[in-house]
Amino acid sequence: MTAVVDRMLVTRVLNKSKESLKLTHLPVVITSTEEDPKMIEKCMEGGAKGFILKPINLDVDRRL
């Protein structure tokens, strides 16, 4: 999922994924161009399994 300017959307999606029995087993990883510590913390507390800053360099970032 990409965190754009609408941070409330990210929060709602994380909440919905925790509430849905069909989605709870799926890990949610947030990607964003913004390196805002408060947003990262909120996403992680909201259930995100990871937060990756864009642009993503697949040669360097082995987590993917």
N, CA, C and O atoms as a Maestro MAE file, in Angstrom:
{
 s_m_m2io_version
 :::
 2.0.0
}

f_m_ct {
 s_m_title
 :::
 protein
 m_atom[256] {
  # First column is atom index #
  i_m_mmod_type
  r_m_x_coord
  r_m_y_coord
  r_m_z_coord
  i_m_residue_number
  s_m_chain_name
  s_m_pdb_residue_name
  s_m_pdb_atom_name
  i_m_atomic_number
  :::
  1 25 0.846 -1.165 0.000 1 A "MET " " N  " 7
  2 3 0.000 0.000 0.000 1 A "MET " " CA " 6
  3 2 0.885 1.220 0.000 1 A "MET " " C  " 6
  4 15 1.918 1.234 0.670 1 A "MET " " O  " 8
  5 25 0.509 2.233 -0.730 2 A "THR " " N  " 7
  6 3 1.266 3.470 -0.784 2 A "THR " " CA " 6
  7 2 0.600 4.526 0.071 2 A "THR " " C  " 6
  8 15 -0.583 4.825 -0.095 2 A "THR " " O  " 8
  9 25 1.366 5.083 0.980 3 A "ALA " " N  " 7
  10 3 0.858 6.171 1.824 3 A "ALA " " CA " 6
  11 2 1.065 7.476 1.074 3 A "ALA " " C  " 6
  12 15 2.194 7.946 0.938 3 A "ALA " " O  " 8
  13 25 0.000 8.048 0.598 4 A "VAL " " N  " 7
  14 3 0.085 9.314 -0.102 4 A "VAL " " CA " 6
  15 2 -0.207 10.385 0.928 4 A "VAL " " C  " 6
  16 15 0.075 10.189 2.110 4 A "VAL " " O  " 8
  17 25 -0.765 11.510 0.515 5 A "VAL " " N  " 7
  18 3 -1.044 12.600 1.428 5 A "VAL " " CA " 6
  19 2 -2.162 12.245 2.408 5 A "VAL " " C  " 6
  20 15 -2.175 12.736 3.537 5 A "VAL " " O  " 8
  21 25 -3.084 11.407 1.989 6 A "ASP " " N  " 7
  22 3 -4.242 11.085 2.820 6 A "ASP " " CA " 6
  23 2 -3.896 10.045 3.878 6 A "ASP " " C  " 6
  24 15 -4.082 8.846 3.669 6 A "ASP " " O  " 8
  25 25 -3.401 10.507 4.995 7 A "ARG " " N  " 7
  26 3 -3.000 9.605 6.073 7 A "ARG " " CA " 6
  27 2 -4.191 8.921 6.721 7 A "ARG " " C  " 6
  28 15 -4.065 7.817 7.250 7 A "ARG " " O  " 8
  29 25 -5.336 9.567 6.683 8 A "MET " " N  " 7
  30 3 -6.532 8.954 7.257 8 A "MET " " CA " 6
  31 2 -6.910 7.706 6.476 8 A "MET " " C  " 6
  32 15 -7.402 6.741 7.061 8 A "MET " " O  " 8
  33 25 -6.692 7.706 5.174 9 A "LEU " " N  " 7
  34 3 -6.986 6.532 4.355 9 A "LEU " " CA " 6
  35 2 -6.114 5.351 4.792 9 A "LEU " " C  " 6
  36 15 -6.601 4.226 4.906 9 A "LEU " " O  " 8
  37 25 -4.841 5.606 5.033 10 A "VAL " " N  " 7
  38 3 -3.939 4.544 5.481 10 A "VAL " " CA " 6
  39 2 -4.434 3.962 6.797 10 A "VAL " " C  " 6
  40 15 -4.470 2.743 6.965 10 A "VAL " " O  " 8
  41 25 -4.813 4.824 7.727 11 A "THR " " N  " 7
  42 3 -5.310 4.377 9.024 11 A "THR " " CA " 6
  43 2 -6.576 3.554 8.866 11 A "THR " " C  " 6
  44 15 -6.724 2.518 9.515 11 A "THR " " O  " 8
  45 25 -7.492 4.000 8.013 12 A "ARG " " N  " 7
  46 3 -8.741 3.260 7.803 12 A "ARG " " CA " 6
  47 2 -8.484 1.893 7.186 12 A "ARG " " C  " 6
  48 15 -9.104 0.906 7.580 12 A "ARG " " O  " 8
  49 25 -7.574 1.832 6.220 13 A "VAL " " N  " 7
  50 3 -7.277 0.552 5.575 13 A "VAL " " CA " 6
  51 2 -6.655 -0.410 6.580 13 A "VAL " " C  " 6
  52 15 -6.999 -1.592 6.598 13 A "VAL " " O  " 8
  53 25 -5.744 0.082 7.414 14 A "LEU " " N  " 7
  54 3 -5.147 -0.782 8.434 14 A "LEU " " CA " 6
  55 2 -6.207 -1.288 9.406 14 A "LEU " " C  " 6
  56 15 -6.196 -2.462 9.776 14 A "LEU " " O  " 8
  57 25 -7.119 -0.417 9.820 15 A "ASN " " N  " 7
  58 3 -8.185 -0.828 10.728 15 A "ASN " " CA " 6
  59 2 -9.092 -1.866 10.079 15 A "ASN " " C  " 6
  60 15 -9.446 -2.861 10.711 15 A "ASN " " O  " 8
  61 25 -9.470 -1.644 8.826 16 A "LYS " " N  " 7
  62 3 -10.342 -2.595 8.124 16 A "LYS " " CA " 6
  63 2 -9.654 -3.942 7.949 16 A "LYS " " C  " 6
  64 15 -10.296 -4.987 8.061 16 A "LYS " " O  " 8
  65 25 -8.345 -3.924 7.674 17 A "SER " " N  " 7
  66 3 -7.648 -5.197 7.477 17 A "SER " " CA " 6
  67 2 -7.577 -5.992 8.774 17 A "SER " " C  " 6
  68 15 -7.546 -7.222 8.741 17 A "SER " " O  " 8
  69 25 -7.551 -5.313 9.912 18 A "LYS " " N  " 7
  70 3 -7.556 -6.009 11.205 18 A "LYS " " CA " 6
  71 2 -8.941 -6.541 11.539 18 A "LYS " " C  " 6
  72 15 -9.060 -7.566 12.210 18 A "LYS " " O  " 8
  73 25 -9.996 -5.859 11.082 19 A "GLU " " N  " 7
  74 3 -11.370 -6.250 11.400 19 A "GLU " " CA " 6
  75 2 -11.881 -7.399 10.534 19 A "GLU " " C  " 6
  76 15 -12.742 -8.166 10.965 19 A "GLU " " O  " 8
  77 25 -11.360 -7.519 9.330 20 A "SER " " N  " 7
  78 3 -11.856 -8.514 8.386 20 A "SER " " CA " 6
  79 2 -11.169 -9.864 8.596 20 A "SER " " C  " 6
  80 15 -9.942 -9.957 8.562 20 A "SER " " O  " 8
  81 25 -11.971 -10.905 8.812 21 A "LEU " " N  " 7
  82 3 -11.412 -12.240 8.972 21 A "LEU " " CA " 6
  83 2 -10.677 -12.703 7.716 21 A "LEU " " C  " 6
  84 15 -9.734 -13.490 7.795 21 A "LEU " " O  " 8
  85 25 -11.111 -12.211 6.567 22 A "LYS " " N  " 7
  86 3 -10.475 -12.593 5.313 22 A "LYS " " CA " 6
  87 2 -9.125 -11.903 5.117 22 A "LYS " " C  " 6
  88 15 -8.301 -12.368 4.330 22 A "LYS " " O  " 8
  89 25 -8.896 -10.802 5.822 23 A "LEU " " N  " 7
  90 3 -7.683 -10.018 5.588 23 A "LEU " " CA " 6
  91 2 -6.663 -10.053 6.725 23 A "LEU " " C  " 6
  92 15 -5.523 -9.629 6.537 23 A "LEU " " O  " 8
  93 25 -7.052 -10.550 7.894 24 A "THR " " N  " 7
  94 3 -6.162 -10.455 9.056 24 A "THR " " CA " 6
  95 2 -4.838 -11.200 8.874 24 A "THR " " C  " 6
  96 15 -3.841 -10.839 9.499 24 A "THR " " O  " 8
  97 25 -4.816 -12.215 8.043 25 A "HIS " " N  " 7
  98 3 -3.579 -12.983 7.850 25 A "HIS " " CA " 6
  99 2 -2.624 -12.328 6.850 25 A "HIS " " C  " 6
  100 15 -1.470 -12.741 6.736 25 A "HIS " " O  " 8
  101 25 -3.097 -11.315 6.131 26 A "LEU " " N  " 7
  102 3 -2.261 -10.662 5.122 26 A "LEU " " CA " 6
  103 2 -1.396 -9.569 5.752 26 A "LEU " " C  " 6
  104 15 -1.919 -8.701 6.451 26 A "LEU " " O  " 8
  105 25 -0.090 -9.596 5.517 27 A "PRO " " N  " 7
  106 3 0.762 -8.524 6.037 27 A "PRO " " CA " 6
  107 2 0.585 -7.261 5.201 27 A "PRO " " C  " 6
  108 15 0.492 -7.329 3.976 27 A "PRO " " O  " 8
  109 25 0.539 -6.122 5.859 28 A "VAL " " N  " 7
  110 3 0.417 -4.839 5.170 28 A "VAL " " CA " 6
  111 2 1.742 -4.103 5.318 28 A "VAL " " C  " 6
  112 15 2.204 -3.849 6.430 28 A "VAL " " O  " 8
  113 25 2.346 -3.765 4.181 29 A "VAL " " N  " 7
  114 3 3.589 -3.000 4.169 29 A "VAL " " CA " 6
  115 2 3.292 -1.666 3.497 29 A "VAL " " C  " 6
  116 15 2.785 -1.620 2.377 29 A "VAL " " O  " 8
  117 25 3.612 -0.589 4.194 30 A "ILE " " N  " 7
  118 3 3.354 0.753 3.699 30 A "ILE " " CA " 6
  119 2 4.578 1.249 2.950 30 A "ILE " " C  " 6
  120 15 5.704 1.101 3.425 30 A "ILE " " O  " 8
  121 25 4.361 1.842 1.773 31 A "THR " " N  " 7
  122 3 5.432 2.515 1.050 31 A "THR " " CA " 6
  123 2 5.065 3.979 0.922 31 A "THR " " C  " 6
  124 15 3.908 4.319 0.674 31 A "THR " " O  " 8
  125 25 6.050 4.840 1.092 32 A "SER " " N  " 7
  126 3 5.767 6.271 1.058 32 A "SER " " CA " 6
  127 2 7.014 7.047 0.684 32 A "SER " " C  " 6
  128 15 8.137 6.591 0.898 32 A "SER " " O  " 8
  129 25 6.799 8.217 0.127 33 A "THR " " N  " 7
  130 3 7.915 9.123 -0.144 33 A "THR " " CA " 6
  131 2 8.174 10.028 1.051 33 A "THR " " C  " 6
  132 15 9.185 10.730 1.092 33 A "THR " " O  " 8
  133 25 7.271 10.017 2.019 34 A "GLU " " N  " 7
  134 3 7.399 10.868 3.202 34 A "GLU " " CA " 6
  135 2 8.078 10.117 4.344 34 A "GLU " " C  " 6
  136 15 7.671 9.010 4.698 34 A "GLU " " O  " 8
  137 25 9.105 10.718 4.912 35 A "GLU " " N  " 7
  138 3 9.797 10.119 6.048 35 A "GLU " " CA " 6
  139 2 9.375 10.869 7.314 35 A "GLU " " C  " 6
  140 15 10.170 11.567 7.943 35 A "GLU " " O  " 8
  141 25 8.101 10.701 7.662 36 A "ASP " " N  " 7
  142 3 7.523 11.358 8.828 36 A "ASP " " CA " 6
  143 2 7.471 10.351 9.974 36 A "ASP " " C  " 6
  144 15 6.672 9.415 9.935 36 A "ASP " " O  " 8
  145 25 8.314 10.531 10.994 37 A "PRO " " N  " 7
  146 3 8.352 9.566 12.098 37 A "PRO " " CA " 6
  147 2 6.998 9.330 12.758 37 A "PRO " " C  " 6
  148 15 6.701 8.209 13.171 37 A "PRO " " O  " 8
  149 25 6.178 10.366 12.863 38 A "LYS " " N  " 7
  150 3 4.856 10.200 13.486 38 A "LYS " " CA " 6
  151 2 3.969 9.307 12.630 38 A "LYS " " C  " 6
  152 15 3.248 8.460 13.157 38 A "LYS " " O  " 8
  153 25 4.017 9.492 11.306 39 A "MET " " N  " 7
  154 3 3.199 8.666 10.418 39 A "MET " " CA " 6
  155 2 3.697 7.219 10.443 39 A "MET " " C  " 6
  156 15 2.897 6.285 10.480 39 A "MET " " O  " 8
  157 25 5.011 7.040 10.425 40 A "ILE " " N  " 7
  158 3 5.574 5.689 10.464 40 A "ILE " " CA " 6
  159 2 5.152 4.988 11.753 40 A "ILE " " C  " 6
  160 15 4.731 3.831 11.729 40 A "ILE " " O  " 8
  161 25 5.267 5.690 12.869 41 A "GLU " " N  " 7
  162 3 4.875 5.119 14.155 41 A "GLU " " CA " 6
  163 2 3.385 4.768 14.174 41 A "GLU " " C  " 6
  164 15 2.998 3.712 14.672 41 A "GLU " " O  " 8
  165 25 2.564 5.650 13.636 42 A "LYS " " N  " 7
  166 3 1.118 5.408 13.620 42 A "LYS " " CA " 6
  167 2 0.783 4.183 12.757 42 A "LYS " " C  " 6
  168 15 -0.082 3.384 13.117 42 A "LYS " " O  " 8
  169 25 1.466 4.044 11.630 43 A "CYS " " N  " 7
  170 3 1.232 2.890 10.763 43 A "CYS " " CA " 6
  171 2 1.640 1.593 11.453 43 A "CYS " " C  " 6
  172 15 0.919 0.597 11.405 43 A "CYS " " O  " 8
  173 25 2.800 1.619 12.091 44 A "MET " " N  " 7
  174 3 3.273 0.410 12.765 44 A "MET " " CA " 6
  175 2 2.370 0.042 13.938 44 A "MET " " C  " 6
  176 15 2.072 -1.132 14.154 44 A "MET " " O  " 8
  177 25 1.940 1.045 14.689 45 A "GLU " " N  " 7
  178 3 1.008 0.791 15.795 45 A "GLU " " CA " 6
  179 2 -0.344 0.317 15.272 45 A "GLU " " C  " 6
  180 15 -1.056 -0.423 15.952 45 A "GLU " " O  " 8
  181 25 -0.698 0.753 14.047 46 A "GLY " " N  " 7
  182 3 -1.966 0.372 13.447 46 A "GLY " " CA " 6
  183 2 -1.975 -1.023 12.855 46 A "GLY " " C  " 6
  184 15 -3.012 -1.498 12.393 46 A "GLY " " O  " 8
  185 25 -0.824 -1.682 12.865 47 A "GLY " " N  " 7
  186 3 -0.791 -3.056 12.387 47 A "GLY " " CA " 6
  187 2 0.049 -3.302 11.157 47 A "GLY " " C  " 6
  188 15 0.133 -4.441 10.697 47 A "GLY " " O  " 8
  189 25 0.676 -2.273 10.605 48 A "ALA " " N  " 7
  190 3 1.537 -2.486 9.443 48 A "ALA " " CA " 6
  191 2 2.715 -3.365 9.850 48 A "ALA " " C  " 6
  192 15 3.241 -3.246 10.957 48 A "ALA " " O  " 8
  193 25 3.116 -4.235 8.956 49 A "LYS " " N  " 7
  194 3 4.255 -5.124 9.224 49 A "LYS " " CA " 6
  195 2 5.572 -4.504 8.788 49 A "LYS " " C  " 6
  196 15 6.644 -5.012 9.117 49 A "LYS " " O  " 8
  197 25 5.490 -3.404 8.046 50 A "GLY " " N  " 7
  198 3 6.705 -2.749 7.602 50 A "GLY " " CA " 6
  199 2 6.410 -1.403 6.986 50 A "GLY " " C  " 6
  200 15 5.268 -1.094 6.643 50 A "GLY " " O  " 8
  201 25 7.458 -0.602 6.848 51 A "PHE " " N  " 7
  202 3 7.351 0.720 6.241 51 A "PHE " " CA " 6
  203 2 8.600 0.918 5.400 51 A "PHE " " C  " 6
  204 15 9.715 0.875 5.920 51 A "PHE " " O  " 8
  205 25 8.421 1.133 4.102 52 A "ILE " " N  " 7
  206 3 9.544 1.276 3.183 52 A "ILE " " CA " 6
  207 2 9.443 2.629 2.488 52 A "ILE " " C  " 6
  208 15 8.394 3.005 1.967 52 A "ILE " " O  " 8
  209 25 10.565 3.349 2.495 53 A "LEU " " N  " 7
  210 3 10.603 4.653 1.828 53 A "LEU " " CA " 6
  211 2 10.842 4.481 0.336 53 A "LEU " " C  " 6
  212 15 11.606 3.619 -0.098 53 A "LEU " " O  " 8
  213 25 10.160 5.334 -0.442 54 A "LYS " " N  " 7
  214 3 10.354 5.366 -1.888 54 A "LYS " " CA " 6
  215 2 11.417 6.400 -2.212 54 A "LYS " " C  " 6
  216 15 11.593 7.332 -1.427 54 A "LYS " " O  " 8
  217 25 12.112 6.294 -3.286 55 A "PRO " " N  " 7
  218 3 12.038 5.211 -4.266 55 A "PRO " " CA " 6
  219 2 12.691 3.951 -3.715 55 A "PRO " " C  " 6
  220 15 13.647 4.007 -2.942 55 A "PRO " " O  " 8
  221 25 12.156 2.833 -4.128 56 A "ILE " " N  " 7
  222 3 12.648 1.543 -3.654 56 A "ILE " " CA " 6
  223 2 13.733 1.064 -4.607 56 A "ILE " " C  " 6
  224 15 13.502 0.944 -5.810 56 A "ILE " " O  " 8
  225 25 14.903 0.795 -4.073 57 A "ASN " " N  " 7
  226 3 16.008 0.261 -4.857 57 A "ASN " " CA " 6
  227 2 16.093 -1.232 -4.559 57 A "ASN " " C  " 6
  228 15 16.616 -1.630 -3.519 57 A "ASN " " O  " 8
  229 25 15.585 -2.048 -5.459 58 A "LEU " " N  " 7
  230 3 15.528 -3.493 -5.228 58 A "LEU " " CA " 6
  231 2 16.910 -4.134 -5.160 58 A "LEU " " C  " 6
  232 15 17.060 -5.211 -4.582 58 A "LEU " " O  " 8
  233 25 17.917 -3.491 -5.740 59 A "ASP " " N  " 7
  234 3 19.274 -4.026 -5.656 59 A "ASP " " CA " 6
  235 2 19.849 -3.873 -4.259 59 A "ASP " " C  " 6
  236 15 20.700 -4.661 -3.846 59 A "ASP " " O  " 8
  237 25 19.387 -2.856 -3.522 60 A "VAL " " N  " 7
  238 3 19.909 -2.572 -2.189 60 A "VAL " " CA " 6
  239 2 18.996 -3.142 -1.114 60 A "VAL " " C  " 6
  240 15 19.477 -3.696 -0.125 60 A "VAL " " O  " 8
  241 25 17.693 -3.015 -1.293 61 A "ASP " " N  " 7
  242 3 16.729 -3.412 -0.281 61 A "ASP " " CA " 6
  243 2 16.337 -4.869 -0.448 61 A "ASP " " C  " 6
  244 15 15.472 -5.186 -1.265 61 A "ASP " " O  " 8
  245 25 16.952 -5.748 0.304 62 A "ARG " " N  " 7
  246 3 16.723 -7.187 0.190 62 A "ARG " " CA " 6
  247 2 15.468 -7.654 0.936 62 A "ARG " " C  " 6
  248 15 15.151 -8.843 0.906 62 A "ARG " " O  " 8
  249 25 14.745 -6.739 1.609 63 A "ARG " " N  " 7
  250 3 13.540 -7.137 2.333 63 A "ARG " " CA " 6
  251 2 12.417 -7.513 1.384 63 A "ARG " " C  " 6
  252 15 11.447 -8.149 1.796 63 A "ARG " " O  " 8
  253 25 12.533 -7.130 0.126 64 A "LEU " " N  " 7
  254 3 11.442 -7.368 -0.817 64 A "LEU " " CA " 6
  255 2 11.648 -8.623 -1.620 64 A "LEU " " C  " 6
  256 15 10.814 -8.963 -2.459 64 A "LEU " " O  " 8
  :::
 }
 m_bond[255] {
  # First column is bond index #
  i_m_from
  i_m_to
  i_m_order
  :::
  1 1 2 1
  2 2 3 1
  3 3 4 2
  4 3 5 1
  5 5 6 1
  6 6 7 1
  7 7 8 2
  8 7 9 1
  9 9 10 1
  10 10 11 1
  11 11 12 2
  12 11 13 1
  13 13 14 1
  14 14 15 1
  15 15 16 2
  16 15 17 1
  17 17 18 1
  18 18 19 1
  19 19 20 2
  20 19 21 1
  21 21 22 1
  22 22 23 1
  23 23 24 2
  24 23 25 1
  25 25 26 1
  26 26 27 1
  27 27 28 2
  28 27 29 1
  29 29 30 1
  30 30 31 1
  31 31 32 2
  32 31 33 1
  33 33 34 1
  34 34 35 1
  35 35 36 2
  36 35 37 1
  37 37 38 1
  38 38 39 1
  39 39 40 2
  40 39 41 1
  41 41 42 1
  42 42 43 1
  43 43 44 2
  44 43 45 1
  45 45 46 1
  46 46 47 1
  47 47 48 2
  48 47 49 1
  49 49 50 1
  50 50 51 1
  51 51 52 2
  52 51 53 1
  53 53 54 1
  54 54 55 1
  55 55 56 2
  56 55 57 1
  57 57 58 1
  58 58 59 1
  59 59 60 2
  60 59 61 1
  61 61 62 1
  62 62 63 1
  63 63 64 2
  64 63 65 1
  65 65 66 1
  66 66 67 1
  67 67 68 2
  68 67 69 1
  69 69 70 1
  70 70 71 1
  71 71 72 2
  72 71 73 1
  73 73 74 1
  74 74 75 1
  75 75 76 2
  76 75 77 1
  77 77 78 1
  78 78 79 1
  79 79 80 2
  80 79 81 1
  81 81 82 1
  82 82 83 1
  83 83 84 2
  84 83 85 1
  85 85 86 1
  86 86 87 1
  87 87 88 2
  88 87 89 1
  89 89 90 1
  90 90 91 1
  91 91 92 2
  92 91 93 1
  93 93 94 1
  94 94 95 1
  95 95 96 2
  96 95 97 1
  97 97 98 1
  98 98 99 1
  99 99 100 2
  100 99 101 1
  101 101 102 1
  102 102 103 1
  103 103 104 2
  104 103 105 1
  105 105 106 1
  106 106 107 1
  107 107 108 2
  108 107 109 1
  109 109 110 1
  110 110 111 1
  111 111 112 2
  112 111 113 1
  113 113 114 1
  114 114 115 1
  115 115 116 2
  116 115 117 1
  117 117 118 1
  118 118 119 1
  119 119 120 2
  120 119 121 1
  121 121 122 1
  122 122 123 1
  123 123 124 2
  124 123 125 1
  125 125 126 1
  126 126 127 1
  127 127 128 2
  128 127 129 1
  129 129 130 1
  130 130 131 1
  131 131 132 2
  132 131 133 1
  133 133 134 1
  134 134 135 1
  135 135 136 2
  136 135 137 1
  137 137 138 1
  138 138 139 1
  139 139 140 2
  140 139 141 1
  141 141 142 1
  142 142 143 1
  143 143 144 2
  144 143 145 1
  145 145 146 1
  146 146 147 1
  147 147 148 2
  148 147 149 1
  149 149 150 1
  150 150 151 1
  151 151 152 2
  152 151 153 1
  153 153 154 1
  154 154 155 1
  155 155 156 2
  156 155 157 1
  157 157 158 1
  158 158 159 1
  159 159 160 2
  160 159 161 1
  161 161 162 1
  162 162 163 1
  163 163 164 2
  164 163 165 1
  165 165 166 1
  166 166 167 1
  167 167 168 2
  168 167 169 1
  169 169 170 1
  170 170 171 1
  171 171 172 2
  172 171 173 1
  173 173 174 1
  174 174 175 1
  175 175 176 2
  176 175 177 1
  177 177 178 1
  178 178 179 1
  179 179 180 2
  180 179 181 1
  181 181 182 1
  182 182 183 1
  183 183 184 2
  184 183 185 1
  185 185 186 1
  186 186 187 1
  187 187 188 2
  188 187 189 1
  189 189 190 1
  190 190 191 1
  191 191 192 2
  192 191 193 1
  193 193 194 1
  194 194 195 1
  195 195 196 2
  196 195 197 1
  197 197 198 1
  198 198 199 1
  199 199 200 2
  200 199 201 1
  201 201 202 1
  202 202 203 1
  203 203 204 2
  204 203 205 1
  205 205 206 1
  206 206 207 1
  207 207 208 2
  208 207 209 1
  209 209 210 1
  210 210 211 1
  211 211 212 2
  212 211 213 1
  213 213 214 1
  214 214 215 1
  215 215 216 2
  216 215 217 1
  217 217 218 1
  218 218 219 1
  219 219 220 2
  220 219 221 1
  221 221 222 1
  222 222 223 1
  223 223 224 2
  224 223 225 1
  225 225 226 1
  226 226 227 1
  227 227 228 2
  228 227 229 1
  229 229 230 1
  230 230 231 1
  231 231 232 2
  232 231 233 1
  233 233 234 1
  234 234 235 1
  235 235 236 2
  236 235 237 1
  237 237 238 1
  238 238 239 1
  239 239 240 2
  240 239 241 1
  241 241 242 1
  242 242 243 1
  243 243 244 2
  244 243 245 1
  245 245 246 1
  246 246 247 1
  247 247 248 2
  248 247 249 1
  249 249 250 1
  250 250 251 1
  251 251 252 2
  252 251 253 1
  253 253 254 1
  254 254 255 1
  255 255 256 2
  :::
 }
}
